[in-house]
């Protein structure tokens, strides 16, 4: 299966450096990381989010960049 993932430049540089240091590829490193996460038990979400999550006043007025999303979501 092939997919596309947007990775911030600084994160990709760190991945590439780490992969090279280990003598592997970024793909191998990402697959290894995915396997580690998939072995963990699924964390159940507690409660529900109240709507709207982002209140900007007008529908359709929220403009987020990938960088802003990365700042909002706690990635492992």
MOFENRA-V671594 format. One line per field, one symbol per residue. psi: psi as a letter, one per 30 degrees, with the letter a starting at -180 (. if undefined). burial: b if it has 16 or more other ideal C-beta (glycine too) atoms within 10 Angstrom, else e. A space follows every 10 residues. Layout:
psi=???
burial=???
//
This chain:
psi=kklkkjkkee eeeeeeeeee efgaleeeee eeeeeeeffk kkkkkkalkk kkejjgekkg gkjkleeeee eekjk.
burial=eeeeeeeeee eeeebeeebe eeeeeeeebe eeeeeeeeee eeeeeeeeee eeeeeeeeee eeeeeeeeee eeeeee
//
